[in-house]
Amino acid sequence: MDYEAALSASLQRLHDEGRYRTFIDIERARGHYPKAVWRKPDGTTQDITVWCGNDYLGMGQHPEVLAAMHEALDATGAGSGGTRNISGTTVYHKRLEAELADLHGKDAALVFSSAYIANDATLSTLRTIFPGLIIYSDALNHASMIEGVRRGGGPKRIFRHNDVAHLRELIAADDPAAPKLIAFESIYSMDGDFGPIKEICDVAEEFGALTYLDEVHAVGMYGPRGAGVAERDGQMHRVDIINATLGKAYGVFGGYIAASARMVDAVRSYAPGFIFTTSLPPVVAAGAAAAVKVLKTAQHLRDTQQLHARILKMRLKGLGLPIIDHGSHIVPVHVGDPVHCKMLSDMLLERYGIYVQPINFPTVPRGTERLRFTPSPVHDLKQIERLVTAMDALWGHCALNRAEASA
């Protein structure tokens, strides 16, 4: 086989379909986020504003987070030195897990190198812990959840997105004695819609199923202490396992699960993705713990973020742009074509210094390509105005259809 030709052909297909991914080289300036510097391929630079970051609340720049990381760096050095089992557990890891357990009202928490790994490792390992486990998975669950369900083997059922009646139909058809788990999300990040947590917990209670909730795009953002949508809706105590990230609203790095002490102990003891991975550097664990602690009381950041999201949605709707609005903090603008989506992204960056990455297949289905804006409390009203003005001009320039905003 001509391996080089095969590599070239596979990459060319992505270019031809307009979905080749380009990594933009940016340098964030401490204390000035969302402003950054774009380092172009030709060596020149341009000042830009980041509009697609997952540092939803600007915690990656928060002085208490940075101070905690400096303290840990000076005290312990760079890395952890091993897996959690072999010399890689420190006071910083234990402190972080205690903060997370307290946040979610659970007995314990377990930190992984990312929320992707936490989902993959936990969901696949639950098959070992509960032989014959049937997993019921929402059709739009994140790739990490899909991979964990697939890799664990065993029976699975896919229910239509947020369709509780379909879930109930599937679960009612299975052996009542079989162990069962329902895996779903609180916020689905590409459309920004909410999962029906109470209704799914009701089904789980009726049929004796465990619940597994991904709160990756909600922790820090919702609930009186930032524990997520389940906390906001008063359902957190009904969820058996909560998965989330430290790399979005908390602005640092890593992922975790929170659950009962026995559940966490079993996952800790059996999951290869936890056992055989070097633990987070203490400096990262320290910064994450500080971010979690700060956001337990920083309601003003959540309020300002939600306000800016509402303003941006209102302004874009006023232009007749096809935005998807389910009431969350995520602002997707539907383009529907990968070439146009990339073109809009490029022109926003080059002409206006606005950085928003195109979202194409396979992240979203073909024909639903979009720009996904994530306003934060550190974006100001002038930056919102500049974005709206740019979108108005470029939408007309690209001859894209204006349509009523979708609810």
N, C-alpha and C positions, 0 to 999 in steps of 0.2 A: 504493500500500500504506500502511496505517496502521502506521507503524513503532513508535510508542509502544504501541499495542495489542499488537503482536507481542512487544515486549520484556516487557510486563506478563504476557502469557500464558506466555512461556517461564519467567519467574521463578516464576509461580504454580504451574506444574507441579512445580518443585522443592519448593515448600512443601507441596503436596498429597501428594507422595510421601515426605515426611519427610526429605528429603536436601538441603535448603537449607543451605549452609555458613555458619556464624556465626563471625566472627573475634573471639576473646577478647582484649581489650586488657590485656596484662600488662606489668609492669615488674619485671625481675629486679634483685635487689640484689647488688652485687658482694660476694663473700665469703660469701654466704648461700644460694646455689643448692643445692637445688631450691626453696627458699622464694622467693616472689614476691608482688607486689601486683596484684590484679585491679581494674582501674578500670572500674566498671560504667557502663552508659549513662546512669544517673540522676546520675552525678557522685560517688557514694559509692565507697568502696574496701573491699576485703576481703583479708585475708592468705590465701594459698593455697600449696599444694605442687604443683609441676609433676610429673606422672607420665607425660607423653607426649612429652617432649622428645627430640630426637636428639643432644643434647650428652651422649652416653652416659657419659662418664667425668668430666664436670665441667671439661674443659680450657678452656672459655670463661671460667673464673674463675681459672685457674692463674697464680700470680704470675710465673713465668718467661715465660709467653705474654704477659701484660700488660706486663711490663718490656720485652720485645722490641718490642712495638707502640708503646710510648711513645718508645723510642729512635728508631725509624724515623719516627714522626710529627715529632719534634723535628728530625730530620736532614733530612727531605725534604718535609714538608708533607702535604697530604691525598691528592691523586690522583696517578695515574701520568703523566698528561699526554698519553696517546696509545695507539695500538695497539702491540703488541710490535714491529712492523716500523718504526713511526714514533715514535721517542722514548720508547716505553713499556716498554723493558726496562731493569731496574736490577739492581744487585748483589743486591737482595733476591729478585728473581725467579729469578736464576741460583742463588742459595744454596738456595732452596726446591726447585728442580728437581733439584739435586744431592742433597739430602736424600732426595727421593722415589726417585730412581734407585737410590741406595744401599739404601734400605729394601726395594725389591723385587728387588734383585740384577740390575738391568737396566742397559744402557749409558746410557740417557737417559730423561728424563721431560718432559712438556709440560703446562703449567698452563693451564686454561681458567677462564672465569668461573663455571662450575658443572659438576657431574658430569653433569647433564642435557645441557648443551651439549657436553661432552666426548663423551658417547655419541652424540648426534645427529650432531655434526660428523664424528667419526671414522668411524662406521659408514657414513654416506652417502658420505664421501670415498673409502673403500676401493674403491668401485665404479669410481671414476675411475682409481685406481692399478692395480687389477687388473681389466681389462675382462673381462666375462663371469662375474664372481664370483658364485657361488651361496652364499647365506647360510642357514645352518641355525640357527633361533632357537627357544629353549625357549618353550613356550606361555604361561608365566607371567612372561616377561621384563618389565622395567620399561617404562613408557610411553616413556621417552627412547630406549631401545634399539629398540622397535617403530617409533618415528618415524624414527630414523636408517636402519633397514633399508628402510622404506617410501619415504622421500624419496630414497634413492639409486637407486631403480628397480632393474630387473633381477630375476632369478629368486630366489625365497626358498622355504624349506621350514620349516614349523612342526612341531616334534616334541613329542609329549605330554610334559607336565612331568616332568622327571627320568627319562624313559623312554629309556635308552641303547639298548635293543633297537630301538625305533622310530627313533631317530636313525640307527642303523647300517643299518636297512632303507632309509631315505630316501637316505642318502648312497651306498649300494651301487647304487641304481637310476640314479644320474646318471653322466654322461660322466666316465670316470676322468681325462681330460685337463683337465677344467674346473677353474679355481681355486675353492677352497672355504674357507669360514670358519664355525666353530661359535661362536655367541654365547650365553652363559649366565651365571648368577649364582652366587656362592658361598653367599649367604644370601638367601632370598626373604623380604622384610621383613614381609609381611602374615601369613604362617603361621610364619615363623621356621625354615623347614626348609633343609637344606643341599643344594647341588648336588653331584653325583657327579664331582668334578673328575678323579680318577685315571682313572675309566672313560671319561669323555669325551675325555681326552687320549690314551687308548689307541686310541679310534676315530679321532681326528684323525691320530695317527701312522700307523695302518694305511692310511688313505686319502689321506694327504698334504695334510691340511687345516690351516689356521691356527686358533688358538684365541683367543677374545676373552672375557675374564672380568671381570664387574662385581663388585668387592669393596666396594661402597659401604657396606654395613652390617657389614663385617667388619674393615676397616683400623683399626688401633689396638686392636682388641678380641681378636684371635686371633693365634697364632704367638708364638714367643719374643721377637720384636722388634715385634710388632703389625703385621706386613705383611699379615695376613689368613689366611683358611682355607687357601689354597694353600700358604702358608708352614708352617702347622700340620701339613698333610698331606704335606709334603715334595714338593710338585708345582709349586712356583713357577717353577722353571727350565723346565718343559714348557709354560708358558703364553706365547703370543707377545705378547699385548697385555693389560695389566691396566688397568682403569678404576676410579677411586675418587674419594672426596670429601674435602674439607678441612672440611666443615661439620657433620659428625656427631661421631664419636669425637674428632676433632682440635679441635672446638669453635670453628672460625673460619669460613671461607667460601672457596668455590672448588671446582674439580674438576681431574682430571688423567688422563693416560694415562702408562704406563711401558712401554717396549719397547726393541727394538734401536735403535741410533743411526740406522740407515738408515730404519727404519719411522717413527720420530719425525720425522726430517727430511722425509720425504715428506708426512706428515700436516700438519706445520707449513707446508709449501710449497703445499699444495693446498686445505686445509679453509677455506671461507669463514667458518665459525663461529669460527675462530681468527684468521684474517687481518684481518677487518673489525670486531673487537670491541676496545674499550678494555681494556687489561690491568688486572689486579688492582691496587688501590692498594698502594704499597710497605708501608704499615702492616699491611695484611692479609697480604701475602706473608711479612712478618717474623714475625708472630704464628703463622702456619701452620707455618713452618719450625721455630720453637721448639717447637711442640706435637709435631711429628713426631719431633724429636730427643729430647724428654723421654720420649715413649712408647716409644722403642726400648729403654728400660731400666726403665720403671715397671710391672713385672709385678704389684706389689701392687695397683695400681688394677684391672687385669684380673681378678685373683683375687677381689677384694672384690665387683666387679660381678657376676661369675658366682655367687658365694655368695648375694648378695641376690636374684638371679633365681631360684635354686633354692629359696630360702626362700619367696618369694612364690608360686611354682608349687605347692609342697608345701601351703601354707596354703589356697590357693584350691581345689586338688584335694580337700583335706580337707572343704571345704564342699560338695563335689559340683558345683561350677560347671564348665561345659563349656569348659575351657581347651584350647588347642592347644599341645602340648609336643613339640618336635622336638630339644630339648637345646641350643638357642641362648639368647641373652640376651633374646630378645623374648618377651613374655607376652601373647598374644591371648586374649581371653575372647569366645567366640561368643555373640551375641545372636540374630541371624537375622531381625531386623525393624528397619527404619530408624527408625520412630517410637519403639519401645522403646529403641533404642540412643541416640537423642538425649535421650530422657527420663532415662535412667540417667546420661548425661553431665551433664545440667543439674542433677539432684538431687545428684550427687556434688560438683559445684562449689558450689552454693548452700547445701547443708546441712552439708557436711563440709570445704569448702575444698580439695577434691581435684580437680585439673584433668586430665582425660583426654578427648581429642577423639574423637567418634564416627567410625568408619571405615565409610563407606557406598559404594554404587555411584556412580561407575564405578571407584573405587579397588579395590574387591573385587566379585565377582559378587553379583547380587541374591540375597537369602536367606542370605548369609554375613556380614551386617553384624556388626561387633564393636567392642569396646573393646580398645585395644592399649597395654599398659603397658610402660614401658621403665625398669626399676629401674637405679640407678646406684650407684657406690661412695659417693656423697655423700648418698643416702637412708639414713636410719638405721632401726634396728629398731622404734622407736616409730612412725615414719611408715608402715612396712609394716603394723604392727598396726592402725593407724587405718584404712588402706585396706581391709584384710581385714574388719574389723568393719563398715565402711560397705557394702562389697559384699554381705556376708551380710544386712544389714538391708534394703537396697534390692532385692535379688534377690527376697526374699519379698514385699516391699511391691508390686512390679510384677507379682507372680504369674507369674514366669518359671519355666520347668521347670528343675529341677536334674537333671543327667545325669552319667554317669561322664566324667571328663576324657579327652579323646582323646589318644592317643599319637602 
